[in-house]
Amino acid sequence: MWELVKAGGWPMIPLLALSALALALIVERAWTLRRRAVLPPGLGEEVRAWAARGKLDPAHIDSLRATSPLGALLAAALDVRHAPRERIRERIEDVGRHLVHAMERYLNTLGTIAAAGPLLGLFGTVVGMIKMFLVISDAGIGDVDRLAGGIGNALVCTAAGMIVAIPALMAHRWFRGRIAEYIVAMEHEAIALMDVIEPAPAPRRAPRAAAAG
């Protein structure tokens, strides 16, 4: 492996750095975006039961907010539970945008690595080709070893760029899809909670009977 890295030349240094960064980001996002960490099982049902029983003191809501992104979204709805439904919906949307931004953290960096990997590989290829043509201009085509070194530089850098970019691109798309799935599930839980905390409409008063005569 080390021989391949040396064969690629100095353009392999940024490619190795990008591969290490991509691996760290993938591991971090995979741990942070675990389903159990974002959508704890049974949390929505538990919160709706609290709301139905009226057990919604501020300390309870604050502890809910700290549990997970879903808990933070439900706590935001409970903070304004006495407001009209449209006000609750606006609060959920505002908090939801911040939660989505937090879940998408580092994904732009991962996408940049996926785009930059092939370009760096192409750059290494160009460097290898330049090296090969310089050898030809200096010593002709008789120096096979130096020619092979330039070709090897070009091919190794091209392969390294693909090796960096393909996993980064796959992880980026997978995380995006998972976040979209979480958003739908969180919206469903928030709407279900709104249906529980929405105050019942006041009973309509029967019209007074017309006075006789």
Residue pairs with C-beta under 8 A, 6 or more apart in sequence:
4 156
5 12
5 16
5 156
7 149
7 152
7 153
7 156
8 15
8 124
8 152
8 153
8 156
8 157
8 160
9 124
9 127
9 128
9 131
9 153
9 156
9 157
11 120
11 123
11 124
11 127
11 153
11 157
12 124
12 156
12 157
12 160
14 120
15 117
15 120
15 121
15 124
15 157
15 160
15 161
15 164
16 160
18 113
18 116
18 117
18 120
18 164
19 160
19 163
19 164
21 109
21 113
22 110
22 113
22 114
22 164
22 167
22 168
22 171
25 106
25 109
25 110
25 113
25 171
26 110
26 167
26 168
26 171
28 106
29 105
29 106
29 107
29 110
29 171
29 175
31 37
32 103
32 105
33 103
33 175
33 178
33 179
33 182
35 182
37 68
38 68
38 69
38 70
38 103
38 182
39 68
39 69
39 70
39 182
39 185
39 186
39 189
40 67
40 68
40 70
40 71
43 67
43 68
43 70
43 71
43 74
43 189
44 70
44 74
44 189
44 192
44 193
47 64
47 71
47 74
47 78
47 193
48 192
48 193
48 196
50 56
50 60
51 78
51 81
51 193
51 196
51 197
52 196
56 78
56 81
61 75
61 78
61 79
62 75
64 71
64 74
64 75
64 78
65 71
65 72
65 75
65 76
66 72
69 99
69 102
69 103
69 182
69 186
70 185
70 186
70 189
72 95
72 99
73 92
73 95
73 96
73 99
73 186
73 189
73 190
74 189
74 190
74 193
76 91
76 92
76 94
76 95
77 88
77 91
77 92
77 190
77 193
77 194
77 197
78 193
78 197
79 91
80 87
80 88
80 91
81 88
81 197
82 199
83 91
85 194
85 198
88 194
88 197
88 198
89 194
92 190
92 194
96 183
96 186
96 187
96 190
99 186
100 179
100 183
103 179
103 182
104 176
104 179
107 172
107 175
107 176
110 168
110 171
110 172
110 175
111 168
111 169
111 172
113 164
113 165
113 168
114 165
114 168
114 169
114 172
115 165
116 165
117 161
117 162
117 163
117 164
117 165
117 168
118 161
118 162
118 165
119 161
120 157
120 161
120 164
121 157
121 158
121 159
121 160
121 161
121 162
121 164
121 165
122 157
122 158
122 161
123 157
124 153
124 154
124 156
124 157
124 158
124 160
124 161
125 154
125 155
125 157
125 158
126 154
127 153
127 154
127 157
128 150
128 151
128 152
128 153
128 154
128 155
128 157
129 150
129 154
130 150
131 149
131 150
131 153
132 146
132 147
132 150
132 151
132 154
133 150
135 143
135 146
135 147
135 149
135 150
136 147
139 146
141 147
